[in-house]
Amino acid sequence: MKTIIRNFFIFFFIFLIIVLSVLSTIGIETKKFNNIISNKINQNNTNVKLSLNSIKFKLDLKEISLFLETNDSVLNYRDAIIPTKNIRVYVDFFSILKSETQIKRVSLISNKIDFNELKKILITFKPSTFTSFLNNKIQNGTINTEIDFYLNNENTLENFIARGSVSNLNLKILKNSNLKKAKFTFFADKTDVLIKNFSGNLSELKIENGDLKLNLASKIFIESNFKTFIKFNHQSNNFKNLISDYEYLRDLKSLNAEINNNFRLNLDKTYKLENFNFNCSGKIKNASFNLNNSINKYLDNESINLINILNTEIKTNINSESTSLSLLGNYSTDNKKFLKFDLKNQFKKENLKLDLNAEYDEKINFKLINYNKPKDKVAKINIKLSKQKLNYKFNEINFSEGKNLISANGIKFKKNKFISLEKISVKTFKNGLLNNDFSLEYGKDIKIKGSQFDANNLPKLLNQNNQSNNFSQVSKDIKIDLLNISAPLSEKLKNFKLIGRIDNGRFSKISAKGDFGNNNFLDVSMINDNKNKKKYLEIYSDLTKPLLTEYSFFRGLTGGKLLFTSVIGDTLTTSKLNLENFKVINAPGMVKLLTLADLGGLADLAEGDGISFDTLEISMEKTGDLLKINEILALGPSISVLMEGYQNSSTTSLRGSLVPAKTLNKLISKIPVIGDIVIPKEVGEGMFGISFKIKGPPGKIKTSINPIRTITPRFIQKIIDKKKNIK
């Protein structure tokens, strides 16, 4: 008996093993459940039509669960065909015994599904930003997926788990560029979508090692991490299209970088973006971009066209509220010598904060203070800038090169117009000697004080035709107290003091005095006539040359005393200049004129000891760009000259007469009555003088002459009057 029982159990155990083996591998084919399963699914999901082929009854040993399996069935969802490779239907065994089949889970393994077929399904869903994105942005691609559908007691969908992969995805994510050849694996359920191993190409931007999480629970958000490789040059039209909408990137010429990125997008229930946060960090191997022309102008350097960046760390944060960018590395203006720089930049709507520390070895020329940093000398620059809408504030500007130091604090601009500042400090050297040491304080009034100021370029700058007034917002009293001023031609002005008023960016009142030494002084005064809207300027100087050095007409002038008066109106300025007891030495224009007139002796004199003049008077009017010269009269023991003409930015035009004093004196001595001009025959048949014309654009002025036998009564009368005054 024991043997029989033992053999029975052995037989039963072997049978059980065989059955389990068959059920877990081959299964038992049956058609009993075809209609039951199809009807169950179709009746509770009206949009789903499932057509089953032969079904095998099998056992899942891992889950200790029975299931029904069919291959190559047809699943139709809202007229879209989903090609299925395998379908498993897990059923409740006891429900089968009760003839009330309860489906617990449906596992579906698809064949490759084209996204164009998937779009047919998406169209049927309720419109949303998400479905619109998928339908409009996805151009093509394929998906392989395994999906487990979990059903409740009513055989309706309770949850699902999907996993699979996407390949050859082309996605239009930007206006001018597409994501191409993207691929990734994914996992999804009702609350989360996970993407792993994402890769693709966006123009010359290659994406690798990407992962993404889409949370679909109460708070919808997307999180992602990925790595990008960027490599392009200016010949790449694809990258040009990619950055065309970003103004600050349009000057980018080339870029080679590796960047690690992560971002988070928070969405509402309609998948509309609520806020976001994007971070990236990495290294720019090399890059280049065009330099703004205005920067070149500011630096007085026309040779810098490109900025090159090498081995530079980059960190960026972009969120709903602000954008920050930091760069730390090396740059070059010639792609040969690289210097260090550190840039931190933060944007918030129309606001900006910038902090720049950089080395700089190109030429810099600060003309106002006559400081010139030569090329290849390395300076350090620090700029802290803030911007609010159209208001700019340079919180700090620090410049240092050796012993040369320039700093400024609190400089404010609005619409490119200067508003105010706190303080400027300047200390510079030229040829090893101190040439600037002063400070400017901007408070209730403007105070400029110091031991040294280099004004060698000041006449040149004042002579420039500049109609714009960047300081129109400035209206303050001004006080200047400078111990030493370096004037042009190595002249020194000591103990210069000025008290005045600036209204709307221009001087309206001046009282100033300085000492050239040796009992030579400079006096400047200006008064304002508000009633008539005029200003009256008067300048007296015992030294003439420093004030006229930038005027080509006065080149070669030495000695003498100067008196300049001017009536300045809104549109018209009338001025008079008087010089006394001066010489003209080696003035190219004068030498050329005398040479052409065949006055060789005077030409030699002009090149040697110089030609003396007793007096010079100039009467002129200025309207806008036009300077009308009503009269220039120069009277000397050797020659006398009378001229008139005009000058603007494009042309100089003068005409006049020149008469040697010997001829003129002989002529005047024969005049019986002053003002009654008679040219007697005793004067002779030779010429009395020359008439001349000087005309042309800057740098191309031509001089022509014509001998004359008569001299205008105006000329003679002017000279007679002047001789009387001199006596």
VENLIN-V868588 format. One record per residue. N is the residue number from 1. RES is the residue in one small letter. SS is DSSP state (h for helix, s for strand, l for the rest). OMEGA is omega as a letter, one per 30 degrees, with the letter a starting at -180 (999 if undefined). BURIAL is + if it has 9 or more other ideal C-beta (glycine too) atoms within 8 Angstrom, else -. Layout:
{{N | RES | SS | OMEGA | BURIAL} {N | RES | SS | OMEGA | BURIAL}}
This chain:
{{1 | m | l | l | -} {2 | k | h | a | -} {3 | t | h | a | -} {4 | i | h | l | -} {5 | i | h | l | -} {6 | r | h | a | -} {7 | n | h | l | -} {8 | f | h | a | -} {9 | f | h | l | -} {10 | i | h | l | -} {11 | f | h | a | -} {12 | f | h | l | -} {13 | f | h | l | -} {14 | i | h | l | -} {15 | f | h | a | -} {16 | l | h | l | -} {17 | i | h | l | -} {18 | i | h | a | -} {19 | v | h | l | -} {20 | l | h | l | +} {21 | s | h | l | -} {22 | v | h | a | +} {23 | l | h | a | +} {24 | s | h | a | +} {25 | t | l | a | -} {26 | i | l | a | -} {27 | g | l | l | +} {28 | i | s | a | +} {29 | e | s | l | -} {30 | t | s | l | -} {31 | k | l | a | -} {32 | k | l | a | -} {33 | f | l | a | +} {34 | n | h | a | +} {35 | n | h | a | -} {36 | i | h | a | +} {37 | i | h | a | +} {38 | s | h | a | +} {39 | n | h | l | -} {40 | k | h | a | +} {41 | i | h | a | +} {42 | n | h | a | +} {43 | q | h | a | -} {44 | n | h | l | -} {45 | n | l | a | +} {46 | t | l | a | -} {47 | n | l | a | -} {48 | v | s | l | +} {49 | k | s | a | -} {50 | l | s | l | +} {51 | s | s | a | +} {52 | l | l | l | +} {53 | n | l | l | -} {54 | s | l | a | -} {55 | i | s | l | +} {56 | k | s | l | +} {57 | f | s | a | +} {58 | k | s | a | +} {59 | l | s | l | +} {60 | d | s | a | +} {61 | l | l | a | -} {62 | k | l | a | -} {63 | e | l | a | -} {64 | i | l | a | -} {65 | s | s | l | -} {66 | l | s | l | +} {67 | f | s | l | +} {68 | l | s | a | +} {69 | e | s | l | +} {70 | t | s | a | +} {71 | n | s | l | -} {72 | d | l | l | -} {73 | s | l | a | +} {74 | v | s | l | -} {75 | l | s | a | +} {76 | n | s | l | +} {77 | y | s | l | +} {78 | r | l | l | -} {79 | d | l | l | -} {80 | a | s | a | +} {81 | i | s | l | -} {82 | i | s | a | +} {83 | p | s | a | -} {84 | t | s | l | +} {85 | k | s | a | -} {86 | n | s | l | +} {87 | i | s | l | +} {88 | r | s | l | +} {89 | v | s | l | +} {90 | y | s | a | +} {91 | v | s | l | +} {92 | d | l | a | +} {93 | f | h | a | -} {94 | f | h | l | -} {95 | s | h | l | +} {96 | i | h | l | +} {97 | l | h | a | -} {98 | k | l | a | -} {99 | s | l | l | -} {100 | e | l | a | -} {101 | t | l | l | +} {102 | q | l | l | +} {103 | i | s | a | +} {104 | k | s | a | +} {105 | r | s | l | +} {106 | v | s | l | +} {107 | s | s | a | +} {108 | l | s | l | +} {109 | i | s | a | +} {110 | s | s | l | +} {111 | n | l | l | -} {112 | k | l | l | -} {113 | i | s | l | +} {114 | d | s | a | +} {115 | f | h | l | +} {116 | n | h | l | -} {117 | e | h | l | +} {118 | l | h | l | +} {119 | k | h | l | +} {120 | k | h | l | +} {121 | i | h | a | +} {122 | l | h | a | +} {123 | i | l | a | -} {124 | t | l | l | -} {125 | f | l | l | -} {126 | k | l | a | -} {127 | p | l | l | -} {128 | s | l | l | +} {129 | t | h | a | +} {130 | f | h | l | -} {131 | t | h | l | +} {132 | s | h | l | +} {133 | f | h | a | +} {134 | l | h | a | +} {135 | n | h | a | +} {136 | n | h | a | -} {137 | k | h | a | +} {138 | i | s | a | +} {139 | q | s | l | -} {140 | n | s | a | +} {141 | g | s | l | +} {142 | t | s | a | +} {143 | i | s | l | +} {144 | n | s | a | +} {145 | t | s | l | +} {146 | e | s | a | +} {147 | i | s | l | +} {148 | d | s | l | +} {149 | f | s | l | +} {150 | y | s | a | +} {151 | l | s | l | +} {152 | n | l | a | -} {153 | n | l | l | -} {154 | e | l | a | -} {155 | n | l | l | +} {156 | t | l | a | -} {157 | l | s | l | -} {158 | e | s | l | -} {159 | n | s | l | -} {160 | f | s | l | +} {161 | i | s | a | +} {162 | a | s | l | +} {163 | r | s | a | +} {164 | g | s | a | +} {165 | s | s | l | +} {166 | v | s | a | +} {167 | s | s | l | +} {168 | n | s | a | +} {169 | l | s | l | +} {170 | n | s | a | +} {171 | l | s | l | +} {172 | k | s | a | +} {173 | i | s | l | -} {174 | l | s | a | -} {175 | k | l | a | -} {176 | n | l | a | -} {177 | s | s | a | +} {178 | n | s | l | +} {179 | l | s | a | +} {180 | k | s | l | -} {181 | k | s | l | -} {182 | a | s | l | +} {183 | k | s | l | +} {184 | f | s | l | +} {185 | t | s | a | +} {186 | f | s | l | +} {187 | f | s | a | +} {188 | a | s | l | +} {189 | d | s | a | +} {190 | k | l | a | -} {191 | t | l | a | -} {192 | d | s | l | +} {193 | v | s | l | +} {194 | l | s | l | +} {195 | i | s | a | +} {196 | k | s | l | +} {197 | n | s | l | +} {198 | f | s | l | +} {199 | s | s | l | +} {200 | g | s | a | +} {201 | n | s | l | +} {202 | l | s | a | +} {203 | s | l | l | +} {204 | e | l | l | +} {205 | l | s | a | +} {206 | k | s | a | +} {207 | i | s | l | +} {208 | e | s | l | +} {209 | n | s | a | +} {210 | g | s | l | +} {211 | d | s | a | +} {212 | l | s | l | +} {213 | k | s | l | +} {214 | l | s | l | +} {215 | n | s | a | +} {216 | l | s | l | -} {217 | a | l | a | -} {218 | s | l | l | -} {219 | k | l | a | -} {220 | i | s | l | +} {221 | f | s | l | +} {222 | i | s | l | +} {223 | e | s | a | +} {224 | s | s | l | +} {225 | n | s | l | +} {226 | f | s | a | +} {227 | k | s | l | +} {228 | t | s | l | +} {229 | f | s | a | +} {230 | i | s | l | +} {231 | k | s | a | -} {232 | f | s | l | +} {233 | n | l | a | -} {234 | h | l | l | -} {235 | q | l | a | -} {236 | s | l | l | +} {237 | n | h | a | -} {238 | n | h | a | +} {239 | f | h | l | +} {240 | k | h | l | +} {241 | n | h | a | +} {242 | l | h | a | +} {243 | i | h | a | +} {244 | s | l | a | -} {245 | d | l | a | -} {246 | y | l | a | -} {247 | e | h | a | -} {248 | y | h | l | -} {249 | l | h | a | -} {250 | r | l | l | -} {251 | d | l | l | -} {252 | l | s | a | +} {253 | k | s | l | +} {254 | s | s | a | +} {255 | l | s | l | +} {256 | n | s | a | +} {257 | a | s | l | +} {258 | e | s | a | +} {259 | i | s | l | +} {260 | n | s | a | +} {261 | n | s | l | +} {262 | n | s | l | +} {263 | f | s | l | +} {264 | r | s | l | +} {265 | l | s | l | +} {266 | n | s | a | +} {267 | l | s | l | +} {268 | d | l | a | -} {269 | k | l | l | -} {270 | t | l | a | -} {271 | y | l | l | +} {272 | k | l | a | -} {273 | l | s | l | -} {274 | e | s | l | -} {275 | n | s | a | -} {276 | f | s | l | +} {277 | n | s | a | +} {278 | f | s | l | +} {279 | n | s | l | +} {280 | c | s | l | +} {281 | s | s | a | +} {282 | g | s | a | +} {283 | k | s | l | +} {284 | i | s | l | +} {285 | k | s | l | -} {286 | n | s | l | +} {287 | a | s | l | +} {288 | s | s | l | +} {289 | f | s | a | +} {290 | n | s | l | -} {291 | l | l | l | +} {292 | n | l | a | -} {293 | n | h | a | -} {294 | s | h | l | -} {295 | i | h | l | +} {296 | n | h | a | +} {297 | k | h | a | -} {298 | y | h | a | -} {299 | l | h | a | +} {300 | d | l | a | -} {301 | n | l | a | +} {302 | e | l | a | -} {303 | s | l | a | -} {304 | i | l | a | +} {305 | n | l | a | -} {306 | l | s | l | +} {307 | i | s | l | +} {308 | n | s | a | +} {309 | i | s | a | +} {310 | l | s | l | +} {311 | n | s | a | -} {312 | t | s | l | +} {313 | e | s | a | +} {314 | i | s | l | +} {315 | k | s | a | +} {316 | t | s | l | +} {317 | n | s | l | +} {318 | i | s | l | +} {319 | n | s | a | +} {320 | s | l | a | -} {321 | e | l | a | -} {322 | s | l | l | +} {323 | t | s | l | +} {324 | s | s | a | +} {325 | l | s | l | +} {326 | s | s | l | +} {327 | l | s | l | +} {328 | l | s | a | -} {329 | g | s | a | +} {330 | n | s | l | +} {331 | y | s | l | +} {332 | s | s | l | +} {333 | t | l | l | +} {334 | d | l | a | -} {335 | n | l | l | -} {336 | k | l | l | -} {337 | k | l | a | -} {338 | f | l | a | -} {339 | l | s | a | +} {340 | k | s | l | -} {341 | f | s | l | +} {342 | d | s | a | +} {343 | l | s | l | +} {344 | k | s | a | +} {345 | n | s | l | +} {346 | q | s | l | +} {347 | f | s | l | +} {348 | k | s | a | -} {349 | k | l | a | -} {350 | e | l | a | -} {351 | n | s | a | +} {352 | l | s | l | +} {353 | k | s | a | +} {354 | l | s | l | +} {355 | d | s | a | +} {356 | l | s | l | +} {357 | n | s | a | +} {358 | a | s | l | +} {359 | e | s | a | +} {360 | y | s | a | +} {361 | d | l | l | +} {362 | e | l | a | +} {363 | k | l | l | +} {364 | i | s | l | +} {365 | n | s | l | +} {366 | f | s | a | +} {367 | k | h | a | +} {368 | l | h | a | -} {369 | i | h | l | +} {370 | n | l | l | +} {371 | y | s | a | +} {372 | n | s | l | +} {373 | k | s | a | +} {374 | p | l | l | -} {375 | k | l | l | -} {376 | d | l | l | -} {377 | k | l | a | +} {378 | v | l | l | +} {379 | a | s | l | +} {380 | k | s | a | +} {381 | i | s | l | +} {382 | n | s | l | +} {383 | i | s | l | +} {384 | k | s | a | +} {385 | l | s | l | +} {386 | s | s | a | +} {387 | k | s | l | +} {388 | q | s | a | -} {389 | k | l | a | -} {390 | l | l | a | -} {391 | n | s | l | +} {392 | y | s | l | +} {393 | k | s | l | +} {394 | f | s | a | +} {395 | n | s | l | -} {396 | e | s | l | +} {397 | i | s | a | +} {398 | n | s | l | +} {399 | f | s | l | +} {400 | s | s | l | +} {401 | e | s | a | +} {402 | g | l | l | -} {403 | k | l | a | -} {404 | n | s | a | +} {405 | l | s | l | +} {406 | i | s | l | +} {407 | s | s | l | +} {408 | a | s | a | +} {409 | n | s | l | +} {410 | g | s | l | +} {411 | i | s | a | +} {412 | k | s | l | +} {413 | f | s | l | +} {414 | k | s | a | +} {415 | k | l | l | -} {416 | n | l | l | -} {417 | k | s | l | +} {418 | f | s | l | +} {419 | i | s | a | -} {420 | s | s | l | +} {421 | l | l | l | +} {422 | e | l | a | -} {423 | k | s | l | +} {424 | i | s | l | +} {425 | s | s | a | +} {426 | v | s | l | +} {427 | k | s | a | +} {428 | t | s | a | +} {429 | f | s | l | +} {430 | k | s | a | +} {431 | n | l | l | -} {432 | g | l | a | -} {433 | l | s | l | -} {434 | l | s | l | +} {435 | n | s | l | +} {436 | n | s | l | +} {437 | d | s | a | -} {438 | f | s | l | +} {439 | s | s | l | +} {440 | l | s | l | +} {441 | e | s | a | +} {442 | y | s | l | +} {443 | g | l | l | -} {444 | k | l | l | -} {445 | d | l | l | -} {446 | i | s | l | +} {447 | k | s | l | +} {448 | i | s | a | +} {449 | k | s | l | +} {450 | g | s | a | +} {451 | s | s | a | -} {452 | q | s | l | +} {453 | f | s | a | +} {454 | d | s | a | +} {455 | a | l | a | +} {456 | n | l | a | -} {457 | n | l | a | +} {458 | l | h | l | -} {459 | p | h | l | +} {460 | k | h | a | +} {461 | l | h | l | +} {462 | l | h | a | -} {463 | n | h | l | -} {464 | q | l | a | -} {465 | n | l | a | -} {466 | n | l | a | -} {467 | q | l | a | -} {468 | s | l | l | -} {469 | n | l | a | -} {470 | n | l | a | -} {471 | f | l | a | +} {472 | s | l | a | -} {473 | q | l | a | +} {474 | v | l | l | +} {475 | s | l | a | -} {476 | k | s | l | +} {477 | d | s | a | +} {478 | i | s | l | +} {479 | k | s | l | +} {480 | i | s | l | +} {481 | d | s | a | +} {482 | l | s | a | +} {483 | l | s | a | -} {484 | n | s | l | +} {485 | i | s | l | +} {486 | s | s | l | +} {487 | a | l | l | +} {488 | p | h | l | +} {489 | l | h | l | -} {490 | s | h | l | -} {491 | e | l | l | +} {492 | k | s | l | +} {493 | l | s | a | +} {494 | k | s | l | +} {495 | n | s | l | -} {496 | f | s | l | +} {497 | k | s | l | +} {498 | l | s | l | +} {499 | i | s | a | +} {500 | g | s | a | +} {501 | r | s | l | +} {502 | i | s | l | +} {503 | d | s | l | -} {504 | n | l | l | +} {505 | g | l | a | +} {506 | r | s | l | -} {507 | f | s | l | +} {508 | s | s | a | +} {509 | k | s | l | +} {510 | i | s | l | +} {511 | s | s | a | +} {512 | a | s | l | +} {513 | k | s | l | +} {514 | g | s | a | +} {515 | d | s | l | +} {516 | f | s | a | +} {517 | g | s | a | -} {518 | n | l | l | -} {519 | n | l | l | -} {520 | n | s | a | +} {521 | f | s | l | +} {522 | l | s | l | +} {523 | d | s | l | +} {524 | v | s | l | +} {525 | s | s | l | +} {526 | m | s | l | +} {527 | i | s | a | -} {528 | n | s | l | +} {529 | d | s | a | +} {530 | n | l | a | -} {531 | k | l | a | -} {532 | n | l | l | -} {533 | k | l | l | -} {534 | k | s | l | +} {535 | k | s | a | +} {536 | y | s | a | +} {537 | l | s | l | +} {538 | e | s | l | +} {539 | i | s | l | +} {540 | y | s | l | +} {541 | s | s | l | +} {542 | d | l | l | +} {543 | l | l | a | +} {544 | t | l | a | +} {545 | k | h | a | +} {546 | p | h | a | +} {547 | l | h | a | +} {548 | l | h | a | +} {549 | t | l | a | +} {550 | e | l | l | -} {551 | y | l | a | -} {552 | s | h | a | -} {553 | f | h | a | -} {554 | f | h | a | -} {555 | r | l | a | +} {556 | g | l | a | +} {557 | l | s | l | +} {558 | t | s | a | +} {559 | g | s | l | -} {560 | g | s | l | +} {561 | k | s | a | +} {562 | l | s | l | +} {563 | l | s | a | +} {564 | f | s | l | +} {565 | t | s | a | +} {566 | s | s | l | +} {567 | v | s | a | +} {568 | i | s | l | -} {569 | g | l | a | -} {570 | d | l | a | -} {571 | t | l | a | -} {572 | l | l | l | -} {573 | t | s | l | +} {574 | t | s | a | +} {575 | s | s | l | +} {576 | k | s | l | +} {577 | l | s | l | +} {578 | n | s | l | +} {579 | l | s | a | +} {580 | e | s | l | +} {581 | n | s | a | +} {582 | f | s | l | +} {583 | k | s | l | +} {584 | v | s | a | +} {585 | i | l | l | +} {586 | n | l | l | -} {587 | a | l | a | +} {588 | p | h | a | -} {589 | g | h | l | +} {590 | m | h | l | +} {591 | v | h | a | +} {592 | k | h | a | +} {593 | l | h | a | +} {594 | l | h | l | +} {595 | t | h | l | +} {596 | l | h | l | +} {597 | a | l | a | +} {598 | d | l | l | -} {599 | l | l | a | +} {600 | g | h | l | -} {601 | g | h | l | -} {602 | l | h | l | +} {603 | a | h | l | +} {604 | d | h | l | -} {605 | l | h | l | +} {606 | a | h | l | +} {607 | e | h | a | -} {608 | g | l | a | -} {609 | d | l | l | -} {610 | g | l | l | +} {611 | i | s | a | +} {612 | s | s | l | +} {613 | f | s | l | +} {614 | d | s | a | +} {615 | t | s | l | +} {616 | l | s | l | +} {617 | e | s | l | +} {618 | i | s | l | +} {619 | s | s | a | +} {620 | m | s | l | +} {621 | e | s | l | +} {622 | k | s | l | +} {623 | t | s | a | -} {624 | g | l | a | -} {625 | d | l | a | -} {626 | l | s | l | +} {627 | l | s | l | +} {628 | k | s | l | +} {629 | i | s | a | +} {630 | n | s | a | -} {631 | e | s | l | +} {632 | i | s | l | +} {633 | l | s | l | +} {634 | a | s | a | +} {635 | l | s | a | +} {636 | g | l | a | +} {637 | p | l | a | -} {638 | s | l | a | +} {639 | i | s | l | +} {640 | s | s | a | +} {641 | v | s | l | +} {642 | l | s | a | +} {643 | m | s | l | +} {644 | e | s | l | +} {645 | g | s | a | +} {646 | y | s | l | +} {647 | q | s | l | +} {648 | n | l | a | -} {649 | s | l | a | -} {650 | s | l | a | -} {651 | t | l | l | +} {652 | t | s | a | +} {653 | s | s | l | +} {654 | l | s | l | +} {655 | r | s | a | +} {656 | g | s | l | +} {657 | s | s | l | +} {658 | l | s | a | +} {659 | v | s | l | +} {660 | p | s | a | +} {661 | a | h | a | +} {662 | k | h | l | -} {663 | t | h | a | +} {664 | l | h | l | +} {665 | n | h | l | -} {666 | k | h | a | +} {667 | l | h | a | +} {668 | i | h | a | +} {669 | s | h | a | -} {670 | k | l | a | +} {671 | i | l | a | +} {672 | p | l | a | -} {673 | v | s | l | -} {674 | i | l | l | -} {675 | g | l | l | -} {676 | d | s | a | -} {677 | i | l | l | -} {678 | v | l | a | -} {679 | i | l | a | -} {680 | p | l | l | -} {681 | k | h | a | -} {682 | e | h | a | -} {683 | v | h | l | +} {684 | g | l | a | -} {685 | e | l | a | -} {686 | g | l | a | -} {687 | m | l | l | -} {688 | f | l | a | +} {689 | g | s | l | +} {690 | i | s | l | +} {691 | s | s | a | +} {692 | f | s | l | +} {693 | k | s | l | +} {694 | i | s | a | +} {695 | k | s | l | +} {696 | g | s | l | -} {697 | p | l | l | -} {698 | p | l | l | -} {699 | g | l | a | -} {700 | k | l | a | -} {701 | i | l | l | +} {702 | k | s | l | -} {703 | t | s | l | +} {704 | s | s | a | -} {705 | i | s | l | +} {706 | n | s | l | -} {707 | p | s | l | -} {708 | i | s | l | +} {709 | r | l | l | -} {710 | t | l | l | -} {711 | i | l | a | +} {712 | t | l | l | -} {713 | p | h | l | -} {714 | r | h | a | -} {715 | f | h | a | +} {716 | i | h | a | +} {717 | q | h | l | +} {718 | k | h | a | +} {719 | i | h | l | +} {720 | i | h | l | +} {721 | d | h | a | -} {722 | k | h | l | +} {723 | k | h | l | +} {724 | k | h | a | -} {725 | n | h | a | -} {726 | i | h | l | -} {727 | k | l | 999 | -}}
